[in-house]
Amino acid sequence: MIQRKQTIYLLLAMIITVICLCLPVATLIPQGMGVDMPVYNLWVVDGNGGHQFTVWTLFAILLVTCPLALFAIFLFKNRKAQIKLCVINILFMLCWYSVYAFHAINLGDKYQASFQIEFAAGLPFFALILYFLALKGVRADEALIRSMDRIR
């Protein structure tokens, strides 16, 4: 199971996703007086130290991809299901970026602040690449098994 390269890719993608869940993905910098407001996947920390749960959808999308990646690792004998889970995770990562762009536009207007992207916002892109590499590896394994079945 762990010897396959796609298992390593899925495991790394899951670790990167968990790291992204913990780090701020953006900062809202007020145009006038005020304090910078970090934006996490689950909440926005406002100027008073309170939490505004306006961006919870980012957290929900990443939270769904983690168990799917773990489940795909343990489905090493069922390559077709692994392919489907990799494609679903790729779609979730693309969905995360579309929701992120939506919140970037809306949060800037809501708080009268400029939206500054942080390093953690790029982590889902690396996870997306790793899911794509895992998908490519699973498809290669499936093609190898099919070619061996043709020879028999």
C-alpha positions in Angstrom: 0.0 0.0 0.0 2.6 2.6 1.0 5.0 1.5 -1.7 2.9 3.0 -4.4 3.8 6.5 -5.4 0.1 7.6 -5.6 -0.2 6.7 -1.9 2.6 9.1 -1.1 0.9 11.8 -3.2 -2.4 11.3 -1.5 -0.8 11.3 2.0 1.2 14.5 1.2 -2.0 16.2 -0.2 -3.8 15.3 2.9 -1.0 16.7 5.1 -0.9 19.9 3.1 -4.6 20.3 3.4 -4.5 19.9 7.2 -1.7 22.6 7.3 -3.8 24.9 5.2 -6.8 24.4 7.6 -4.6 25.8 10.5 -2.9 28.8 8.8 -4.4 32.1 7.8 -5.2 32.2 4.0 -5.5 36.0 3.8 -5.3 39.3 5.6 -7.8 42.1 5.4 -5.9 45.5 5.6 -8.3 48.3 6.5 -8.1 51.4 4.2 -8.3 53.8 7.1 -7.5 53.4 10.8 -7.7 49.9 12.1 -6.0 46.6 12.7 -5.2 44.0 10.2 -7.7 41.1 10.2 -6.4 37.6 9.5 -8.8 35.4 7.5 -8.6 31.7 8.3 -10.5 29.0 6.6 -13.2 29.0 9.3 -13.4 32.6 10.5 -12.2 36.2 10.1 -10.7 37.7 13.2 -12.1 41.2 13.4 -10.4 44.2 14.9 -11.9 43.5 18.4 -10.5 40.0 18.5 -13.9 38.4 17.8 -14.6 35.7 15.2 -16.9 36.2 12.3 -17.8 32.9 10.7 -18.4 34.3 7.2 -15.9 32.1 5.4 -16.8 28.7 6.9 -17.4 27.3 3.4 -13.7 27.3 2.8 -13.2 25.2 5.9 -16.0 22.8 5.0 -14.6 22.1 1.5 -11.1 21.3 2.8 -12.5 19.3 5.7 -14.4 17.1 3.2 -11.2 16.4 1.1 -9.2 15.1 4.0 -11.3 11.9 4.7 -11.7 11.4 1.0 -7.9 11.3 0.5 -7.5 9.0 3.5 -10.3 6.7 2.2 -8.6 6.7 -1.3 -5.3 5.6 0.3 -7.0 2.5 1.8 -8.8 1.7 -1.4 -5.6 0.6 -3.1 -7.1 -2.6 -4.3 -10.1 -0.8 -6.0 -8.4 1.5 -8.5 -11.6 2.6 -10.1 -12.9 4.0 -6.8 -9.5 5.6 -6.2 -9.7 7.3 -9.6 -13.2 8.7 -8.7 -12.0 9.9 -5.3 -9.0 11.7 -6.9 -11.3 13.4 -9.4 -13.7 14.4 -6.6 -10.8 15.9 -4.6 -9.5 17.8 -7.6 -13.0 19.2 -8.1 -13.2 20.2 -4.5 -9.9 22.0 -4.7 -11.1 23.9 -7.8 -14.3 24.7 -5.9 -12.2 25.9 -2.9 -10.5 28.4 -5.2 -13.8 29.7 -6.7 -15.2 30.2 -3.2 -12.0 31.8 -2.1 -12.2 34.3 -5.0 -15.9 35.0 -4.1 -14.9 35.7 -0.5 -12.0 37.8 -1.6 -14.3 40.1 -3.5 -17.1 40.2 -0.8 -14.9 40.6 2.3 -13.0 43.5 0.8 -16.3 45.3 0.3 -17.9 44.3 3.6 -15.0 45.4 5.8 -13.8 48.3 3.6 -10.4 46.7 3.4 -7.9 45.5 0.9 -7.6 41.7 0.6 -4.0 40.4 0.8 -3.3 36.8 -0.1 -1.2 34.8 2.3 1.1 31.8 1.7 -1.4 29.3 2.9 -3.8 30.2 0.0 -1.3 28.4 -2.3 -1.3 25.2 -0.4 -4.5 23.9 -1.9 -2.9 24.4 -5.3 0.0 22.1 -4.3 -2.6 19.6 -3.0 -4.4 19.9 -6.4 -1.1 19.0 -8.2 -0.6 16.1 -5.8 -4.1 14.8 -6.4 -3.5 15.1 -10.2 -0.2 13.1 -9.8 -2.0 10.5 -7.7 -4.7 10.2 -10.4 -2.1 9.8 -13.1 -0.4 7.0 -11.0 -3.6 5.2 -10.4 -4.5 5.3 -14.1 -1.0 4.0 -14.9 -1.5 1.1 -12.5 -4.9 0.4 -14.0 -3.5 0.4 -17.5 -0.7 -2.0 -16.4 -3.1 -4.4 -14.9 -5.3 -4.4 -18.0 -2.3 -5.0 -20.2 -1.3 -8.0 -18.0 -4.9 -9.3 -18.3 -4.7 -9.1 -22.1 -1.5 -11.1 -22.1 -3.0 -14.0 -20.1 
